[in-house]
Amino acid sequence: MCGILAVLNTTDDSQAMRSRVLALSRRQRHRGPDWSGMHQFGNNFLAHERLAIMDPASGDQPLFNEDRTIVVTVNGEIYNYKELRQQISDACPGKKFATNSDCEVISHLYELHGEKVASMLDGFFAFVVLDTRNNTFYAARDPIGVTCMYIGWGRDGSVWLSSEMKCLKDDCTRFQQFPPGHYYNSKTGEFTRYYNPKFYLDFEAKPQRFPSVPYDPVVLRQAFEASVEKRMMSDVPFGVLLSGGLDSSLVASIAARKIKREGSVWGKLHSFCVGLPGSPDLKAGAQVAEFLGTDHHEFHFTVQEGIDAISEVIYHIETFDVTTIRASTPMFLMSRKIKALGVKMVLSGEGSDEVFGGYLYFHKAPSKEEFQSETVRKIQDLYKYDCLRANKATMAWGVEARVPFLDRHFLDVAMEIDPAEKMIDKSKGRIEKYILRKAFDTPEDPYLPKEVLWRQKEQFSDGVGYNWIDGLKAHAEAQVSDDMMKTAAHRYPDNTPRTKEAYWYRSIFESHFPQRAAVETVPGGPSVACSTATAALWDAAWAGKEDPSGRAVAGVHDQAYDAAAAANGEPAAKKAKK
């Protein structure tokens, strides 16, 4: 990934404006420390901060078509670029490519196919195309929103697009997240959704339709293996984030098996884990790494080190959402260590819980229909939460995170399975993500140790050590008084913080981003263990006890909050049952 900034149709084409765009682009140079590029065409500016993963020698941006009339600035990776290059060559014999970059195909595809280009790409991306032939532009974001992008409007009617909000906040009268799976065409001034999978269309149908494809473990397993393997495309050393949970462990296992089978110029697979000393993730991560034979790196942090980093984390991830900040902080700290080891790209396990209903509140789903609807709602909201975290917490240090569970072809398989197969029934041994676990339960050639394959779900912010969240709550308790909470609705009338921890994060966020438009980019509403507001109504006992930790689901998590302590707002957890 990289950092892009486009300022289009501005009324100022002066050298001073060019300098301003360059200065704003530097605010996100952490995303692309390898090179900076700028292209100006009249009153249009395209800036780029490059993190070189593919073709580091010649892939600097912006990129062009052959006659340089179409200019592109891209943040992302295009996995099917070789097939697309061949299609372009077949359509235009003799066509010359200037680089070996996977992203150069976008300029040529736009020349040939116009606004259809986004739907032709298999990968994760945010890009802007400037067509100098008619002074129009086109922008698009990947289907799920793995790659971050914002759009804003200047006082002079100009349109601004950027990887991060911090480049827009001082110069745009309004700005927002660019919707995933959409493109924007300056000819119409409108967004168009190009990503329309069957599970979206069924969810939106009146009456709603539900999938009924029988579960086939082999089909599911092969689809996920293909997704992981295509994301191993890299011209630089890479690794895998390995928490020891099911999702990251499966990603690591598939990657390690491919390297063992085919070899790698980079040698053994690197794996990385972070946590408080003695945390569940550190123990499980080390166990999986030993089983897979990875070159494992274990990083420790203290609660105080995490608290000290909170302001910087919020500046980088650009949100005050409680769950996101809790999980982003250890990821942010780990990414700095990863970059210091010379690794630029990592595979990560985000998205599985949304696809398979892995969050512990799914135990309370009242029906298979509501289960399916909640998974779709969660997938459609991922760009506000886990995708934002995985992108920005790593890119704060110039590390790219790739997420195979959100591959569009894998989603077509996983989201068409009859949701009855995903339902949780502990009495029958069907724990969360049962069908995913079963697909990789191959005793004759095991992917993972049995105890890891069937380990209970831990949210990342819990798994790094339960004392992490408890410590955050205790610190917030000392920072935010009861009187401050009583007047919270007056100070923050929009998306009012419900807890002292949320109030603390909100105050830090507004010190970095005081604009109203910035606040409006952050989601809100009640949530239990990361549920949507709709699913928070599944259990009447959850009313007024919202907490994004998995431990909030009493009777499900083995370390669930003590009921009396939770009622009093205390962070204490139950002792594990012997």
BAPA-337266 format. One record per residue (C-alpha): residue number from 1; z, x, y. Coordinates in Angstrom, 2 decimals, always signed. Layout:
N
SITE, resi, up, east, north
SITE, NUM, Z, X, Y
...
***
This chain:
578
SITE, resi, up, east, north
SITE, 1, +0.00, +0.00, +0.00
SITE, 2, -0.33, +0.92, +3.64
SITE, 3, +0.32, -0.50, +7.08
SITE, 4, -2.36, -2.36, +9.04
SITE, 5, -2.47, -3.62, +12.61
SITE, 6, -5.42, -5.48, +14.13
SITE, 7, -5.66, -6.69, +17.72
SITE, 8, -8.75, -8.85, +18.13
SITE, 9, -10.54, -10.48, +21.06
SITE, 10, -8.11, -9.15, +23.62
SITE, 11, -9.08, -9.20, +27.29
SITE, 12, -8.04, -5.55, +27.67
SITE, 13, -10.29, -2.84, +26.22
SITE, 14, -8.79, +0.00, +28.28
SITE, 15, -7.46, +3.34, +27.11
SITE, 16, -3.99, +2.07, +27.97
SITE, 17, -4.44, -0.80, +25.50
SITE, 18, -5.68, +1.60, +22.84
SITE, 19, -2.56, +3.70, +23.39
SITE, 20, -0.40, +0.58, +23.14
SITE, 21, -1.95, -0.38, +19.79
SITE, 22, -1.40, +3.14, +18.48
SITE, 23, +2.22, +3.06, +19.61
SITE, 24, +2.80, -0.30, +17.92
SITE, 25, +1.16, +0.93, +14.72
SITE, 26, +3.60, +3.83, +14.64
SITE, 27, +6.43, +1.28, +14.17
SITE, 28, +5.23, +0.88, +10.59
SITE, 29, +4.21, +4.48, +9.86
SITE, 30, +6.88, +4.52, +7.15
SITE, 31, +4.43, +2.38, +5.16
SITE, 32, +1.71, +5.03, +5.41
SITE, 33, +2.91, +8.53, +6.18
SITE, 34, -0.21, +10.24, +4.75
SITE, 35, -2.72, +9.55, +7.54
SITE, 36, -3.36, +7.35, +10.57
SITE, 37, -6.68, +5.78, +11.52
SITE, 38, -7.98, +3.76, +14.47
SITE, 39, -11.29, +2.02, +15.18
SITE, 40, -12.14, +0.36, +18.46
SITE, 41, -15.15, -1.89, +18.97
SITE, 42, -15.10, -3.24, +22.49
SITE, 43, -12.02, -5.43, +22.82
SITE, 44, -11.11, -5.18, +19.12
SITE, 45, -8.73, -2.63, +17.65
SITE, 46, -8.09, -1.85, +13.96
SITE, 47, -5.25, +0.57, +13.20
SITE, 48, -4.15, +1.85, +9.81
SITE, 49, -1.22, +3.87, +8.44
SITE, 50, -2.22, +5.18, +5.01
SITE, 51, -0.23, +5.68, +1.82
SITE, 52, -2.74, +7.45, -0.42
SITE, 53, -2.55, +6.20, -4.02
SITE, 54, -6.24, +5.97, -4.93
SITE, 55, -8.73, +8.63, -3.79
SITE, 56, -6.27, +10.52, -1.56
SITE, 57, -8.98, +13.01, -0.57
SITE, 58, -11.59, +10.69, +0.97
SITE, 59, -10.20, +7.15, +1.20
SITE, 60, -8.95, +7.22, +4.80
SITE, 61, -9.32, +4.00, +6.76
SITE, 62, -10.71, +1.99, +8.41
SITE, 63, -13.54, +1.62, +5.87
SITE, 64, -17.13, +0.55, +6.53
SITE, 65, -20.21, -0.88, +4.91
SITE, 66, -23.26, +1.35, +4.64
SITE, 67, -24.61, +0.81, +8.17
SITE, 68, -21.07, +0.69, +9.62
SITE, 69, -21.51, -2.78, +11.13
SITE, 70, -18.62, -4.17, +9.09
SITE, 71, -15.21, -2.54, +9.51
SITE, 72, -12.22, -3.14, +7.22
SITE, 73, -8.55, -2.20, +7.37
SITE, 74, -6.78, -2.88, +4.07
SITE, 75, -3.29, -2.79, +2.64
SITE, 76, -3.31, -3.12, -1.15
SITE, 77, -4.95, -2.21, -4.42
SITE, 78, -8.06, -3.76, -5.99
SITE, 79, -7.88, -3.46, -9.78
SITE, 80, -11.37, -4.75, -10.56
SITE, 81, -13.08, -2.50, -8.02
SITE, 82, -15.21, -0.72, -10.62
SITE, 83, -16.71, -3.99, -11.83
SITE, 84, -17.24, -5.07, -8.22
SITE, 85, -18.94, -1.78, -7.34
SITE, 86, -21.31, -2.36, -10.22
SITE, 87, -22.04, -5.90, -9.05
SITE, 88, -22.78, -4.57, -5.57
SITE, 89, -25.09, -1.87, -6.96
SITE, 90, -26.89, -4.41, -9.13
SITE, 91, -27.43, -6.70, -6.13
SITE, 92, -28.42, -3.83, -3.82
SITE, 93, -30.02, -0.95, -5.78
SITE, 94, -29.56, +2.31, -3.95
SITE, 95, -26.45, +1.13, -2.11
SITE, 96, -24.34, +4.15, -1.15
SITE, 97, -20.55, +4.21, -1.16
SITE, 98, -18.85, +6.58, +1.27
SITE, 99, -15.62, +6.98, -0.74
SITE, 100, -14.10, +6.45, -4.16
SITE, 101, -11.48, +4.14, -2.67
SITE, 102, -10.88, +0.89, -4.54
SITE, 103, -10.80, -0.93, -1.18
SITE, 104, -14.24, +0.05, +0.08
SITE, 105, -15.80, -2.76, -1.99
SITE, 106, -14.37, -5.30, +0.48
SITE, 107, -16.77, -4.29, +3.27
SITE, 108, -19.81, -4.51, +0.99
SITE, 109, -18.68, -7.77, -0.61
SITE, 110, -18.19, -9.35, +2.80
SITE, 111, -21.69, -8.27, +3.77
SITE, 112, -23.07, -9.95, +0.63
SITE, 113, -20.77, -12.95, +0.13
SITE, 114, -18.98, -13.61, +3.41
SITE, 115, -15.75, -15.59, +3.20
SITE, 116, -15.89, -15.76, -0.61
SITE, 117, -14.74, -12.14, -0.79
SITE, 118, -10.99, -12.87, -1.16
SITE, 119, -11.48, -15.02, -4.25
SITE, 120, -13.47, -12.21, -5.92
SITE, 121, -10.64, -9.66, -5.78
SITE, 122, -8.18, -8.98, -8.57
SITE, 123, -5.23, -7.22, -7.02
SITE, 124, -2.73, -7.48, -4.20
SITE, 125, -3.94, -7.13, -0.67
SITE, 126, -3.85, -7.98, +3.01
SITE, 127, -6.92, -7.06, +4.99
SITE, 128, -8.89, -7.67, +8.16
SITE, 129, -12.70, -7.53, +8.38
SITE, 130, -14.38, -7.03, +11.75
SITE, 131, -18.04, -8.04, +11.74
SITE, 132, -19.58, -6.22, +14.72
SITE, 133, -22.91, -7.98, +14.20
SITE, 134, -21.54, -11.15, +15.77
SITE, 135, -18.08, -10.03, +16.97
SITE, 136, -16.21, -12.24, +14.48
SITE, 137, -13.37, -11.40, +12.13
SITE, 138, -11.96, -12.52, +8.80
SITE, 139, -8.50, -11.88, +7.33
SITE, 140, -7.02, -12.64, +3.90
SITE, 141, -3.82, -12.24, +1.91
SITE, 142, -3.44, -12.00, -1.86
SITE, 143, -2.77, -15.16, -3.93
SITE, 144, +1.04, -14.96, -4.20
SITE, 145, +1.85, -12.84, -1.16
SITE, 146, +2.87, -9.63, -2.92
SITE, 147, +1.53, -7.80, +0.13
SITE, 148, +3.12, -8.69, +3.46
SITE, 149, +1.12, -9.80, +6.49
SITE, 150, +1.91, -11.58, +9.76
SITE, 151, -0.38, -13.23, +12.29
SITE, 152, +0.37, -13.66, +15.98
SITE, 153, -1.27, -14.83, +19.19
SITE, 154, -1.17, -12.96, +22.48
SITE, 155, -0.86, -14.40, +25.97
SITE, 156, -4.56, -13.70, +26.57
SITE, 157, -5.65, -15.64, +23.48
SITE, 158, -5.99, -12.52, +21.35
SITE, 159, -5.20, -12.65, +17.63
SITE, 160, -2.91, -10.03, +16.10
SITE, 161, -2.45, -9.23, +12.41
SITE, 162, +0.07, -6.78, +11.04
SITE, 163, +1.80, -5.75, +7.82
SITE, 164, +5.18, -6.09, +9.51
SITE, 165, +6.59, -8.36, +12.18
SITE, 166, +8.00, -5.49, +14.23
SITE, 167, +4.50, -4.66, +15.51
SITE, 168, +3.99, -8.17, +16.92
SITE, 169, +7.39, -9.20, +18.25
SITE, 170, +7.05, -7.80, +21.77
SITE, 171, +3.43, -8.67, +22.52
SITE, 172, +2.82, -12.06, +20.92
SITE, 173, +3.95, -15.40, +22.32
SITE, 174, +4.21, -16.71, +18.77
SITE, 175, +3.80, -15.27, +15.30
SITE, 176, +4.33, -16.28, +11.68
SITE, 177, +3.84, -15.15, +8.13
SITE, 178, +0.19, -15.24, +7.08
SITE, 179, +0.10, -17.79, +4.23
SITE, 180, -0.56, -16.26, +0.77
SITE, 181, -3.74, -17.23, -1.03
SITE, 182, -5.46, -18.07, +2.27
SITE, 183, -8.07, -16.56, +4.53
SITE, 184, -8.49, -16.96, +8.28
SITE, 185, -11.95, -17.07, +9.86
SITE, 186, -12.33, -16.56, +13.59
SITE, 187, -15.43, -18.77, +13.54
SITE, 188, -13.25, -21.81, +12.83
SITE, 189, -9.84, -20.54, +13.93
SITE, 190, -8.37, -22.07, +10.77
SITE, 191, -6.70, -21.05, +7.52
SITE, 192, -8.41, -21.96, +4.25
SITE, 193, -6.65, -21.79, +0.88
SITE, 194, -8.89, -19.96, -1.57
SITE, 195, -6.33, -19.63, -4.39
SITE, 196, -6.27, -22.94, -6.24
SITE, 197, -5.03, -22.40, -9.81
SITE, 198, -4.73, -25.38, -12.10
SITE, 199, -0.93, -25.34, -11.95
SITE, 200, -1.06, -25.71, -8.14
SITE, 201, -3.55, -28.55, -8.31
SITE, 202, -1.56, -30.33, -11.05
SITE, 203, +1.63, -29.99, -8.99
SITE, 204, -0.08, -31.50, -5.94
SITE, 205, -1.83, -34.31, -7.85
SITE, 206, -0.75, -37.94, -7.37
SITE, 207, +0.58, -38.72, -9.91
SITE, 208, +1.64, -35.20, -10.79
SITE, 209, +0.18, -33.65, -13.94
SITE, 210, +1.96, -31.29, -16.34
SITE, 211, +0.66, -28.57, -18.68
SITE, 212, +0.57, -29.12, -22.43
SITE, 213, -0.89, -25.92, -23.92
SITE, 214, +1.03, -24.94, -27.09
SITE, 215, +3.01, -21.71, -26.91
SITE, 216, +1.27, -18.75, -28.57
SITE, 217, +3.41, -15.60, -28.47
SITE, 218, +0.47, -13.29, -29.18
SITE, 219, -1.61, -14.70, -26.33
SITE, 220, +1.32, -14.38, -23.92
SITE, 221, +2.12, -10.85, -25.05
SITE, 222, -1.46, -9.64, -24.77
SITE, 223, -1.89, -11.19, -21.32
SITE, 224, +1.19, -9.39, -20.02
SITE, 225, +0.24, -6.08, -21.61
SITE, 226, -3.14, -6.27, -19.86
SITE, 227, -1.42, -7.00, -16.56
SITE, 228, +0.89, -3.98, -16.80
SITE, 229, -1.82, -1.61, -17.96
SITE, 230, -4.24, -2.45, -15.13
SITE, 231, -1.45, -1.63, -12.65
SITE, 232, -1.15, +1.91, -14.00
SITE, 233, -4.32, +2.77, -12.03
SITE, 234, -3.26, +5.69, -9.83
SITE, 235, -4.38, +9.11, -8.62
SITE, 236, -0.78, +10.18, -7.90
SITE, 237, +2.43, +10.34, -9.98
SITE, 238, +4.10, +6.99, -10.62
SITE, 239, +7.12, +5.50, -12.39
SITE, 240, +8.90, +2.26, -13.20
SITE, 241, +12.01, +0.60, -11.79
SITE, 242, +14.25, +0.13, -14.82
SITE, 243, +17.37, -1.98, -14.34
SITE, 244, +17.83, -2.52, -18.06
SITE, 245, +17.18, -6.24, -17.69
SITE, 246, +14.50, -7.97, -19.70
SITE, 247, +11.75, -7.95, -17.08
SITE, 248, +11.82, -4.33, -15.93
SITE, 249, +12.43, -3.16, -19.50
SITE, 250, +9.32, -4.94, -20.78
SITE, 251, +7.25, -3.41, -17.98
SITE, 252, +8.62, +0.04, -18.83
SITE, 253, +8.04, -0.44, -22.54
SITE, 254, +4.39, -1.42, -22.16
SITE, 255, +3.73, +1.46, -19.74
SITE, 256, +5.49, +3.98, -22.00
SITE, 257, +3.55, +2.77, -25.05
SITE, 258, +0.24, +3.15, -23.24
SITE, 259, +1.11, +6.68, -22.16
SITE, 260, +2.24, +7.57, -25.68
SITE, 261, -0.99, +6.10, -27.07
SITE, 262, -3.45, +7.55, -24.57
SITE, 263, -1.60, +10.37, -22.81
SITE, 264, -1.18, +10.91, -19.08
SITE, 265, -1.96, +13.75, -16.71
SITE, 266, +1.48, +13.12, -15.21
SITE, 267, +3.36, +13.61, -18.49
SITE, 268, +6.27, +11.37, -19.47
SITE, 269, +6.85, +8.11, -17.65
SITE, 270, +9.48, +8.35, -14.92
SITE, 271, +12.07, +5.56, -14.81
SITE, 272, +14.56, +4.83, -12.04
SITE, 273, +17.80, +2.86, -11.92
SITE, 274, +20.41, +2.31, -9.21
SITE, 275, +23.92, +0.91, -9.24
SITE, 276, +27.58, +1.34, -8.49
SITE, 277, +29.24, +3.69, -10.98
SITE, 278, +29.82, +1.81, -14.24
SITE, 279, +27.55, -1.12, -13.32
SITE, 280, +25.80, -3.26, -15.96
SITE, 281, +22.34, -2.08, -14.89
SITE, 282, +23.14, +1.63, -15.17
SITE, 283, +24.41, +1.23, -18.72
SITE, 284, +21.51, -0.96, -19.87
SITE, 285, +18.92, +1.13, -18.02
SITE, 286, +20.05, +4.34, -19.70
SITE, 287, +19.94, +2.63, -23.09
SITE, 288, +16.36, +1.44, -22.57
SITE, 289, +15.25, +4.81, -21.19
SITE, 290, +16.62, +6.60, -24.26
SITE, 291, +14.88, +4.10, -26.55
SITE, 292, +11.54, +4.53, -24.74
SITE, 293, +11.82, +8.26, -24.16
SITE, 294, +11.24, +8.11, -20.39
SITE, 295, +12.19, +10.79, -17.90
SITE, 296, +15.10, +8.77, -16.52
SITE, 297, +16.67, +9.11, -13.06
SITE, 298, +19.95, +7.35, -12.36
SITE, 299, +21.15, +6.91, -8.78
SITE, 300, +24.65, +5.88, -7.71
SITE, 301, +25.80, +4.41, -4.43
SITE, 302, +29.13, +3.17, -3.12
SITE, 303, +29.86, -0.17, -1.51
SITE, 304, +30.50, +1.62, +1.78
SITE, 305, +27.16, +3.46, +1.62
SITE, 306, +25.46, +0.13, +1.10
SITE, 307, +27.31, -1.50, +3.99
SITE, 308, +26.41, +1.45, +6.24
SITE, 309, +22.72, +0.86, +5.47
SITE, 310, +22.68, -2.92, +6.11
SITE, 311, +21.42, -2.80, +9.71
SITE, 312, +18.58, -0.45, +8.78
SITE, 313, +17.74, -2.57, +5.76
SITE, 314, +17.51, -5.74, +7.87
SITE, 315, +15.27, -3.93, +10.37
SITE, 316, +12.88, -2.96, +7.59
SITE, 317, +12.84, -6.15, +5.51
SITE, 318, +12.79, -8.45, +8.55
SITE, 319, +14.94, -11.29, +7.23
SITE, 320, +18.51, -12.55, +7.29
SITE, 321, +18.29, -14.31, +3.92
SITE, 322, +21.48, -13.49, +2.02
SITE, 323, +19.98, -13.01, -1.44
SITE, 324, +17.20, -10.81, -0.13
SITE, 325, +19.55, -8.52, +1.79
SITE, 326, +21.97, -8.21, -1.14
SITE, 327, +19.17, -7.10, -3.46
SITE, 328, +17.15, -5.11, -0.91
SITE, 329, +19.94, -2.69, -0.04
SITE, 330, +20.23, -0.92, -3.41
SITE, 331, +16.42, -1.02, -3.73
SITE, 332, +16.11, +0.55, -0.27
SITE, 333, +18.56, +3.32, -1.16
SITE, 334, +16.84, +3.97, -4.49
SITE, 335, +13.37, +4.12, -2.91
SITE, 336, +14.46, +6.95, -0.66
SITE, 337, +15.53, +8.97, -3.69
SITE, 338, +12.30, +8.11, -5.52
SITE, 339, +10.17, +9.36, -2.61
SITE, 340, +12.20, +12.57, -2.52
SITE, 341, +11.15, +13.18, -6.12
SITE, 342, +7.47, +13.01, -5.13
SITE, 343, +6.70, +9.58, -6.61
SITE, 344, +4.60, +7.18, -4.51
SITE, 345, +4.15, +4.18, -6.78
SITE, 346, +6.42, +2.22, -9.12
SITE, 347, +6.01, -0.76, -11.42
SITE, 348, +8.60, -3.50, -11.00
SITE, 349, +9.65, -6.74, -12.70
SITE, 350, +9.66, -9.32, -9.89
SITE, 351, +8.25, -12.78, -10.61
SITE, 352, +9.33, -13.34, -14.20
SITE, 353, +12.27, -15.58, -13.31
SITE, 354, +10.04, -17.84, -11.25
SITE, 355, +7.36, -18.09, -13.95
SITE, 356, +9.69, -18.64, -16.91
SITE, 357, +12.67, -20.33, -15.26
SITE, 358, +14.91, -17.32, -15.76
SITE, 359, +17.49, -18.02, -13.08
SITE, 360, +20.69, -19.34, -14.56
SITE, 361, +20.55, -22.62, -12.64
SITE, 362, +17.57, -23.56, -14.83
SITE, 363, +20.16, -24.31, -17.53
SITE, 364, +20.76, -27.50, -15.54
SITE, 365, +17.11, -28.63, -15.33
SITE, 366, +17.19, -32.38, -16.11
SITE, 367, +13.72, -32.55, -17.70
SITE, 368, +10.72, -30.44, -18.63
SITE, 369, +8.80, -32.02, -15.75
SITE, 370, +11.40, -31.00, -13.20
SITE, 371, +11.60, -27.56, -14.83
SITE, 372, +7.84, -27.08, -14.33
SITE, 373, +7.93, -28.37, -10.77
SITE, 374, +10.71, -25.98, -9.86
SITE, 375, +8.79, -22.98, -11.26
SITE, 376, +5.80, -23.91, -9.09
SITE, 377, +8.00, -24.33, -6.01
SITE, 378, +9.56, -20.93, -6.70
SITE, 379, +6.20, -19.20, -7.14
SITE, 380, +4.88, -20.70, -3.92
SITE, 381, +7.95, -19.43, -2.05
SITE, 382, +8.02, -15.92, -3.54
SITE, 383, +6.42, -14.37, -0.45
SITE, 384, +9.53, -15.32, +1.56
SITE, 385, +11.95, -13.70, -0.88
SITE, 386, +11.32, -11.30, -3.79
SITE, 387, +7.80, -10.30, -2.78
SITE, 388, +9.04, -9.53, +0.72
SITE, 389, +11.92, -7.50, -0.72
SITE, 390, +9.85, -5.57, -3.24
SITE, 391, +7.24, -4.74, -0.63
SITE, 392, +9.38, -3.80, +2.35
SITE, 393, +12.44, -2.23, +0.72
SITE, 394, +10.21, +0.28, -1.09
SITE, 395, +7.62, +0.75, +1.66
SITE, 396, +10.43, +1.62, +4.07
SITE, 397, +10.15, +5.05, +2.40
SITE, 398, +6.42, +5.05, +1.58
SITE, 399, +6.77, +3.90, -2.04
SITE, 400, +4.45, +1.19, -3.39
SITE, 401, +5.81, -1.43, -5.80
SITE, 402, +3.40, -3.21, -8.17
SITE, 403, +4.45, -6.42, -9.89
SITE, 404, +2.59, -7.31, -13.12
SITE, 405, +4.35, -10.65, -13.65
SITE, 406, +2.42, -11.98, -10.64
SITE, 407, -1.03, -11.06, -11.94
SITE, 408, -3.30, -14.06, -11.37
SITE, 409, -4.74, -13.97, -14.89
SITE, 410, -1.29, -13.70, -16.46
SITE, 411, -0.14, -16.65, -14.35
SITE, 412, -3.06, -18.72, -15.66
SITE, 413, -1.72, -18.16, -19.19
SITE, 414, +2.03, -18.42, -18.56
SITE, 415, +1.95, -21.45, -16.24
SITE, 416, -0.21, -23.54, -18.56
SITE, 417, +2.31, -23.42, -21.44
SITE, 418, +4.03, -26.73, -22.14
SITE, 419, +7.26, -26.52, -20.08
SITE, 420, +9.21, -27.98, -23.00
SITE, 421, +8.86, -24.51, -24.53
SITE, 422, +10.58, -22.95, -21.51
SITE, 423, +13.56, -25.31, -21.44
SITE, 424, +16.96, -23.71, -22.08
SITE, 425, +19.16, -24.96, -24.93
SITE, 426, +21.97, -22.54, -25.81
SITE, 427, +23.05, -24.73, -28.73
SITE, 428, +19.73, -23.87, -30.38
SITE, 429, +19.77, -20.22, -29.34
SITE, 430, +17.16, -20.79, -26.65
SITE, 431, +18.48, -18.79, -23.67
SITE, 432, +16.64, -18.27, -20.39
SITE, 433, +13.09, -16.86, -20.75
SITE, 434, +13.20, -17.53, -24.49
SITE, 435, +9.42, -17.61, -24.98
SITE, 436, +8.95, -14.29, -23.16
SITE, 437, +11.64, -12.65, -25.27
SITE, 438, +10.18, -14.12, -28.45
SITE, 439, +6.69, -12.86, -27.60
SITE, 440, +8.01, -9.28, -27.62
SITE, 441, +10.42, -9.69, -30.54
SITE, 442, +8.42, -7.62, -33.04
SITE, 443, +10.92, -5.95, -35.42
SITE, 444, +8.16, -4.08, -37.25
SITE, 445, +7.24, -2.27, -34.01
SITE, 446, +9.99, -3.05, -31.48
SITE, 447, +9.31, -2.98, -27.77
SITE, 448, +13.01, -2.88, -26.87
SITE, 449, +16.44, -2.66, -28.49
SITE, 450, +17.51, -6.10, -29.73
SITE, 451, +20.56, -6.25, -27.45
SITE, 452, +18.38, -5.60, -24.38
SITE, 453, +15.64, -8.02, -25.39
SITE, 454, +18.26, -10.77, -25.63
SITE, 455, +20.55, -9.66, -22.73
SITE, 456, +21.66, -12.43, -20.36
SITE, 457, +19.91, -12.66, -17.03
SITE, 458, +21.46, -10.61, -14.22
SITE, 459, +20.12, -10.97, -10.69
SITE, 460, +19.43, -7.51, -9.27
SITE, 461, +22.15, -7.85, -6.63
SITE, 462, +24.66, -8.69, -9.41
SITE, 463, +23.48, -6.16, -11.96
SITE, 464, +23.94, -3.15, -9.68
SITE, 465, +27.67, -3.90, -9.88
SITE, 466, +29.69, -7.06, -9.26
SITE, 467, +31.79, -5.20, -6.69
SITE, 468, +28.68, -4.91, -4.50
SITE, 469, +28.56, -8.60, -3.61
SITE, 470, +32.34, -8.89, -3.57
SITE, 471, +32.45, -5.93, -1.16
SITE, 472, +29.86, -7.48, +1.13
SITE, 473, +31.83, -10.71, +1.29
SITE, 474, +35.06, -8.87, +2.02
SITE, 475, +33.40, -6.85, +4.80
SITE, 476, +31.89, -9.98, +6.34
SITE, 477, +35.31, -11.64, +6.21
SITE, 478, +36.64, -8.83, +8.40
SITE, 479, +33.68, -8.95, +10.80
SITE, 480, +33.38, -12.70, +11.37
SITE, 481, +36.36, -14.77, +12.45
SITE, 482, +37.09, -18.39, +11.59
SITE, 483, +36.53, -19.31, +15.23
SITE, 484, +33.08, -17.71, +15.14
SITE, 485, +32.19, -19.84, +12.13
SITE, 486, +33.41, -22.99, +13.88
SITE, 487, +30.91, -22.38, +16.69
SITE, 488, +28.09, -21.09, +14.45
SITE, 489, +26.00, -24.22, +14.98
SITE, 490, +26.12, -23.67, +18.76
SITE, 491, +25.19, -20.00, +18.63
SITE, 492, +22.61, -20.49, +15.88
SITE, 493, +21.40, -24.10, +16.04
SITE, 494, +18.38, -23.36, +13.86
SITE, 495, +19.02, -22.32, +10.25
SITE, 496, +22.77, -22.20, +10.94
SITE, 497, +24.65, -19.69, +8.75
SITE, 498, +26.86, -21.40, +6.15
SITE, 499, +29.06, -18.42, +5.26
SITE, 500, +30.58, -15.44, +7.04
SITE, 501, +28.26, -13.12, +5.14
SITE, 502, +25.23, -15.09, +6.37
SITE, 503, +26.61, -15.06, +9.93
SITE, 504, +27.01, -11.28, +9.83
SITE, 505, +23.42, -10.76, +8.65
SITE, 506, +22.09, -13.20, +11.24
SITE, 507, +23.77, -11.37, +14.11
SITE, 508, +22.28, -8.05, +12.96
SITE, 509, +18.84, -9.60, +12.54
SITE, 510, +18.82, -11.00, +16.06
SITE, 511, +19.83, -7.62, +17.48
SITE, 512, +16.54, -6.31, +16.05
SITE, 513, +14.43, -9.46, +16.41
SITE, 514, +15.71, -11.72, +19.22
SITE, 515, +12.53, -13.79, +19.44
SITE, 516, +12.65, -17.42, +18.31
SITE, 517, +9.42, -16.93, +16.37
SITE, 518, +11.14, -14.22, +14.33
SITE, 519, +13.93, -16.60, +13.31
SITE, 520, +11.36, -19.18, +12.26
SITE, 521, +9.84, -16.76, +9.71
SITE, 522, +13.07, -16.81, +7.66
SITE, 523, +13.65, -19.59, +5.09
SITE, 524, +16.85, -21.61, +4.95
SITE, 525, +18.58, -24.51, +3.23
SITE, 526, +21.17, -24.85, +0.44
SITE, 527, +20.74, -22.75, -2.70
SITE, 528, +22.67, -22.18, -5.90
SITE, 529, +21.88, -18.97, -7.82
SITE, 530, +18.54, -18.69, -5.97
SITE, 531, +17.46, -22.29, -6.49
SITE, 532, +15.26, -24.20, -4.08
SITE, 533, +16.97, -26.89, -2.03
SITE, 534, +15.47, -29.50, -4.39
SITE, 535, +16.99, -27.94, -7.51
SITE, 536, +20.33, -27.51, -5.74
SITE, 537, +20.69, -31.28, -6.22
SITE, 538, +20.48, -31.06, -10.03
SITE, 539, +24.26, -30.85, -10.41
SITE, 540, +26.65, -32.79, -8.18
SITE, 541, +29.30, -30.12, -8.79
SITE, 542, +27.22, -27.66, -6.75
SITE, 543, +27.49, -29.67, -3.52
SITE, 544, +29.07, -27.58, -0.78
SITE, 545, +29.43, -24.54, -3.07
SITE, 546, +26.10, -22.87, -2.41
SITE, 547, +25.92, -19.20, -3.34
SITE, 548, +22.80, -17.25, -4.31
SITE, 549, +24.59, -15.15, -6.94
SITE, 550, +23.96, -16.00, -10.61
SITE, 551, +27.72, -16.04, -11.01
SITE, 552, +27.77, -19.27, -9.01
SITE, 553, +26.62, -21.24, -12.07
SITE, 554, +29.94, -22.01, -13.71
SITE, 555, +29.90, -22.39, -17.46
SITE, 556, +26.65, -20.44, -17.80
SITE, 557, +27.17, -16.86, -16.57
SITE, 558, +29.61, -14.83, -18.62
SITE, 559, +31.11, -13.49, -15.37
SITE, 560, +31.07, -16.80, -13.47
SITE, 561, +33.21, -17.13, -10.37
SITE, 562, +36.66, -18.53, -11.01
SITE, 563, +36.53, -22.18, -9.93
SITE, 564, +39.69, -22.03, -7.82
SITE, 565, +38.68, -18.77, -6.18
SITE, 566, +35.22, -20.08, -5.39
SITE, 567, +36.69, -23.20, -3.84
SITE, 568, +38.70, -21.00, -1.49
SITE, 569, +35.71, -18.83, -0.67
SITE, 570, +37.17, -15.86, -2.52
SITE, 571, +34.88, -13.38, -4.30
SITE, 572, +36.99, -12.91, -7.43
SITE, 573, +35.26, -13.39, -10.78
SITE, 574, +36.59, -14.47, -14.13
SITE, 575, +37.56, -11.90, -16.68
SITE, 576, +34.96, -11.62, -19.39
SITE, 577, +35.92, -13.46, -22.52
SITE, 578, +36.77, -11.22, -25.44
***
